[in-house]
Amino acid sequence: MYDNVLAHRKQKVQLVVRDKAGRPLANQELEVKQVRHAFLFACGGFETMHIVEPKDEGTRAFYEERYAKWLRLFNTGTLPFYWGQYEPEEGKTIEPTIQKMADYLTERGITLKGHPLCWHTRSAPWLMDRSDEEILDAQLRRIARDIGLFKGKIHLWDVINEVVIMPEFDKYDNPITRICKRYGRVELVKRVFAAAREADAEATLLINDFNTSARYARLIEECLDAGVRFDAIGIQSHQHQGYWGDEKLDEVLERFSAFKLPLHFTENTFISGKLMPPHIVDLNDYQVDSWPTEVWAEERQAQDVEHFYRRLFSCPQVEAITTWAFQDNAWLHAPAGLVRVDNSTKPSYVVLDQLLNKEWKTHTKLVTDSEGRAEYTGFKGGYEVVLAGKQFAFDSSEGEVCLILE
């Protein structure tokens, strides 16, 4: 059903086998196996904190077991940079802890993303007595500092988060809403992106929002008109009140694909228990002590995850999908994980494993022709090939790969 819409995810590759004198080698058997996706299959990596700084060895072992399952699925991880948590007192940051978390994931081949650099929620409380000018200056310096500290490790950043609601946010006073009201959405976006771009010109920089309406599209258009350069558009989809369905998903894809920029679905959750009541507007208002996963709803969650991933993977504009909560009982105690609190896998995990490691991964055997050539078409990404008992590594983006047998 989906094979005919995935051509954009594949690459034709020609392998050429020669001896060290440059002569082609015919009838050589090749086993080609994909080891990494080019597509960013991502997940929150916040809990690596319990591995790099565990309270005891039992805790470390528990989370290492969890992350063994995590690492089987994902090639990209999001790390927390919520300012109030990252720097609870001015000048006193948890940067050493985040560096350890980053090292743990990069040592295992994971691409990293930082989230977020500017957000009105969980902002630094020690800024509250500053002037607007001082707040803005501190925000820009914070961006320059933290991107600089992680340059070369973190390649993607949510530079600013939930700007549509930012100047209207009235649940509590905070320094970022203040400066967004003062300078306006577009000017604030322009300033923070300029600071981020100067700190790391090679990084992939995103604007990110849960608001998927025309308001977000208008904001993006106004920012682009003002000269802001986005590398990708971030779209959240916390579907705690039920699966969006094809009509809404297609509407969102059409609205934001119009910008001809890569789309990253940055925060995605699907519930395997009782759904959040439909009258709740702000998901954070749904505060419960317990929100258990239920067997019958786990099957629904698996179906929703599969349908969502298939639809997004078939859309050429989409470059990344992030499962926000790997485990249950994380944000809002929601049963939104792919594993339960005891680390046992749910049907949604099995579904993603089937898609990412079997259906959407290429593994084939080839034999070279009289010119030493063998060709295949496979999913884009990193590969290993075994030839005459030797291993070679290459990336499908090379198009043509020469393998020399000595």
C-alpha positions in Angstrom: 0.0 0.0 0.0 2.8 2.4 0.9 5.6 1.2 -1.3 4.7 3.4 -4.2 4.9 6.6 -2.1 8.3 6.1 -0.6 10.5 6.6 -3.7 11.8 9.9 -2.2 13.1 8.0 0.8 15.3 5.7 -1.4 18.6 6.1 -3.3 20.0 4.1 -6.2 23.6 3.0 -5.3 26.2 1.4 -7.5 29.0 -0.6 -5.9 32.1 -1.1 -7.9 34.6 -3.8 -6.8 38.2 -3.6 -8.0 41.6 -5.1 -7.0 44.4 -2.8 -5.9 45.6 -2.5 -9.5 42.2 -1.1 -10.5 40.9 -4.1 -12.3 37.2 -4.9 -12.0 36.4 -8.1 -10.1 33.4 -10.1 -11.4 31.2 -12.6 -9.6 32.0 -11.1 -6.2 29.2 -11.7 -3.6 28.2 -8.7 -1.5 26.0 -8.5 1.5 24.6 -5.0 1.9 23.0 -4.0 5.2 21.7 -0.6 6.3 22.8 0.4 9.7 21.5 3.9 10.0 18.6 5.9 8.6 19.2 9.3 7.0 15.7 10.3 8.2 15.7 11.5 11.8 13.8 9.1 13.9 14.1 10.8 17.3 13.0 10.6 20.9 13.4 12.5 24.1 16.7 11.6 25.8 16.1 13.3 29.1 16.4 10.1 31.2 20.0 9.5 30.3 20.6 11.7 33.3 19.9 8.6 35.5 22.6 6.7 33.7 25.4 9.2 33.8 24.5 10.5 37.3 22.5 7.7 39.0 21.6 7.7 42.6 22.7 4.1 42.9 23.8 1.2 40.7 20.3 -0.3 40.7 19.0 2.9 39.1 21.8 2.9 36.5 21.0 -0.7 35.6 17.3 0.0 35.3 17.8 2.9 32.9 20.5 1.1 30.9 18.0 -1.6 30.3 15.5 1.0 29.1 18.0 2.7 26.9 19.0 -0.5 25.2 15.5 -0.6 23.9 15.6 3.2 23.1 18.8 2.8 21.1 17.3 0.0 19.0 14.8 2.4 17.5 16.2 5.9 17.4 19.1 7.8 15.8 18.4 11.2 17.2 17.9 12.3 20.8 16.5 15.6 22.3 18.2 17.0 25.4 16.7 19.5 27.9 17.7 23.1 28.0 14.8 24.6 29.9 16.4 27.7 31.2 14.9 27.6 34.7 16.1 24.0 35.1 19.4 24.5 33.3 20.4 27.6 35.2 18.3 27.8 38.4 20.7 30.5 39.8 22.5 33.0 37.5 25.8 31.6 36.5 25.2 28.2 38.1 24.2 25.7 35.3 23.9 21.9 35.0 26.0 22.1 31.9 28.4 19.3 33.1 25.4 16.9 33.5 24.1 17.7 30.0 27.6 17.2 28.6 27.7 13.7 30.1 24.3 13.0 28.7 25.4 14.3 25.3 28.5 12.1 25.4 26.6 9.0 26.4 24.4 9.4 23.3 27.0 10.5 20.8 29.2 7.6 21.7 26.4 5.4 20.6 26.0 7.2 17.2 23.1 9.4 18.2 22.5 12.8 16.6 21.6 15.4 19.2 19.1 18.2 19.5 18.7 20.9 22.2 15.3 22.0 23.4 14.5 24.9 23.9 16.7 28.0 24.0 13.9 30.6 24.4 10.5 29.8 26.0 8.2 31.6 28.3 7.5 28.5 30.4 10.2 27.3 32.8 12.3 30.4 32.1 14.9 31.7 34.5 13.2 33.1 37.7 16.2 35.2 38.6 15.4 37.5 35.6 12.1 38.7 37.1 13.5 41.9 38.6 15.4 42.9 35.4 14.4 45.5 32.8 13.2 44.4 29.4 16.5 45.4 27.9 18.4 43.4 30.5 16.2 40.4 30.0 16.6 40.4 26.2 20.4 40.9 26.6 20.6 37.9 29.0 18.5 35.8 26.6 20.8 36.5 23.7 23.9 35.9 25.7 22.4 32.6 27.0 21.9 31.4 23.4 25.4 32.3 22.4 26.9 30.7 25.5 25.0 27.4 25.4 25.2 26.8 21.6 28.9 27.6 21.9 29.4 25.1 24.8 27.8 22.3 22.8 29.1 23.2 19.3 30.2 20.0 17.5 28.0 17.9 19.7 24.5 19.3 19.3 23.6 19.9 15.7 19.9 20.8 16.0 18.2 23.4 18.2 14.7 24.5 18.9 15.7 28.1 19.1 12.3 29.5 20.2 9.3 27.6 21.4 5.6 28.4 21.2 5.8 32.0 20.0 2.2 32.2 18.9 1.0 32.2 22.5 4.1 33.8 24.0 3.0 37.4 24.4 -0.6 36.4 25.4 0.5 33.9 28.1 -1.2 35.1 31.3 -1.1 32.2 33.7 1.9 33.7 35.5 4.3 36.5 35.0 7.5 35.6 33.3 10.5 37.4 31.7 10.1 36.0 28.2 6.5 37.0 27.8 7.4 40.4 28.9 10.0 40.9 26.2 7.8 39.3 23.6 5.1 41.9 24.4 7.7 44.7 24.4 9.5 43.8 21.1 6.8 41.8 19.3 6.9 38.2 18.1 8.8 38.8 14.8 11.5 41.0 16.3 12.1 38.5 19.2 12.3 35.6 16.7 14.7 37.7 14.5 17.0 38.5 17.5 17.2 35.0 18.9 17.8 33.4 15.5 20.5 35.9 14.7 22.2 35.0 18.0 21.9 31.3 17.3 23.2 31.6 13.7 26.2 33.6 14.9 27.0 31.0 17.5 26.9 28.1 15.1 26.5 28.7 11.4 26.4 25.0 10.7 23.6 24.1 13.1 20.0 23.3 12.0 17.8 25.9 13.7 14.1 25.5 14.2 11.1 27.5 15.3 8.7 25.2 17.2 5.0 25.4 18.2 2.0 23.4 19.3 -0.2 25.8 17.4 -0.7 24.3 14.0 -3.3 26.9 12.8 -3.1 29.6 10.3 -1.8 31.9 13.1 1.5 29.9 13.2 1.7 30.0 9.4 1.3 33.8 9.4 4.0 34.2 12.0 6.4 32.1 9.9 5.5 34.1 6.8 6.1 37.4 8.7 9.4 36.2 10.0 10.6 35.1 6.6 9.6 38.5 5.2 11.7 40.1 7.9 14.7 38.1 6.8 14.7 35.3 9.4 16.1 32.1 8.0 14.6 28.9 9.4 16.3 25.6 8.6 13.2 23.7 9.5 9.7 24.2 10.9 8.9 22.4 14.2 5.4 21.1 14.7 4.2 19.6 18.0 1.4 17.0 18.1 0.5 15.9 21.7 -2.6 13.9 20.8 -3.8 13.4 24.4 -7.4 13.9 23.3 -7.3 11.3 20.6 -5.7 10.8 17.2 -5.8 13.8 14.9 -7.1 11.8 12.0 -6.2 12.1 8.3 -8.2 15.3 7.6 -6.4 17.4 10.3 -3.0 15.8 9.6 -3.3 16.4 5.8 -4.4 20.0 6.6 -1.3 20.6 8.7 1.0 19.0 6.2 -0.4 21.1 3.4 -0.3 24.4 5.4 3.3 24.1 6.4 4.7 22.3 3.3 3.7 25.4 1.4 6.9 27.1 2.8 9.1 24.6 1.0 11.1 24.1 4.2 11.8 20.8 6.0 9.2 19.9 8.5 10.1 18.3 11.9 7.4 16.8 14.0 9.2 17.6 17.2 7.0 16.4 20.0 4.5 13.5 19.4 2.5 11.6 22.0 -0.3 9.1 21.7 -2.2 7.8 24.7 -2.6 4.2 25.8 -5.2 4.8 28.4 -8.2 7.0 29.0 -8.2 10.0 26.7 -8.0 13.5 28.1 -11.4 15.2 28.2 -12.2 17.2 25.0 -13.0 20.4 26.9 -9.4 20.9 28.1 -7.8 23.7 26.1 -4.3 23.7 27.7 -3.1 20.1 28.2 -1.2 21.2 31.3 -4.5 21.9 33.0 -5.2 18.2 33.2 -3.5 17.3 36.5 -4.1 13.8 37.7 -2.2 11.7 40.3 -2.5 8.5 38.2 -3.1 7.9 34.5 -2.6 4.2 33.9 -2.0 2.4 30.7 -4.8 -0.1 29.7 -4.5 -3.2 27.6 -7.3 -2.3 25.2 -6.0 1.2 24.7 -2.4 0.0 24.0 -3.7 -1.5 20.8 -5.3 1.8 19.9 -2.1 3.6 20.6 -0.1 1.1 18.4 -2.6 1.7 15.5 -2.3 5.5 15.9 1.5 5.4 16.0 1.7 3.2 12.9 -0.7 5.3 10.9 1.0 8.6 12.0 4.5 7.4 11.1 3.5 6.0 7.8 1.7 9.1 6.8 4.6 11.4 7.8 7.3 9.1 6.3 5.4 9.3 3.0 5.5 13.1 2.9 8.6 14.4 1.2 8.7 17.6 3.3 9.0 15.7 6.6 12.6 15.2 7.8 12.1 14.2 11.4 9.6 12.6 13.8 10.2 12.7 17.5 8.5 10.4 20.0 8.4 12.7 23.0 8.0 10.2 25.8 9.7 6.9 25.5 8.2 5.7 28.8 4.8 6.0 30.5 4.3 8.3 33.5 6.5 11.1 32.1 4.9 14.5 31.1 1.5 14.9 32.9 1.8 11.3 34.1 0.4 10.3 30.7 0.5 6.7 29.4 2.2 7.9 26.3 5.3 5.8 26.2 6.4 3.0 24.0 7.5 1.1 27.1 5.7 0.8 30.4 7.1 2.0 33.7 8.7 -1.4 34.3 10.5 -1.2 30.9 8.3 -3.8 29.3 7.5 -3.0 25.7 4.0 -2.0 24.5 2.5 -2.9 21.1 3.4 0.6 19.9 7.1 -0.3 20.4 6.7 -3.5 18.4 5.0 -1.5 15.6 7.9 1.0 15.4 10.5 -1.7 15.6 8.8 -3.4 12.6 8.7 -0.2 10.6 12.2 1.2 11.4 14.2 -2.0 11.6 12.5 -4.2 9.0 10.1 -2.6 6.6 12.1 0.6 6.2 15.6 -0.8 6.3 17.4 -2.3 3.4 19.3 -5.6 3.6 20.2 -7.3 0.3 22.7 -9.7 -1.4 24.3 -8.8 -4.7 26.8 -10.3 -7.2 29.1 -8.1 -9.3 28.8 -8.3 -13.1 31.7 -8.6 -15.6 32.6 -4.9 -15.0 32.7 -5.5 -11.2 29.5 -3.6 -10.7 26.4 -4.3 -8.6 23.5 -2.0 -8.1 20.6 -1.7 -5.7 18.0 0.8 -4.6 17.5 1.2 -0.8 16.4 3.5 1.9 18.7 6.5 2.4 21.3 6.2 5.2 24.5 4.6 6.3 25.4 1.1 5.2 27.9 -1.7 5.8 28.8 -4.2 3.1 30.6 -7.5 3.6 32.9 -8.5 0.7 35.3 -11.5 0.9 35.0 -11.5 4.6 35.9 -7.8 4.9 33.6 -5.0 6.1 33.3 -1.7 4.3 31.2 1.3 5.4 29.5 3.9 3.1 26.6 6.3 2.9 24.0 5.9 0.2 24.3 9.6 -0.6 27.6 8.8 -2.3 25.7 7.3 -5.2 28.7 5.3 -6.4 31.0 3.5 -4.1 34.3 1.8 -5.1 35.4 -1.1 -2.9 39.1 -2.1 -3.3 40.1 -5.7 -2.5 43.8 -6.1 -1.7 
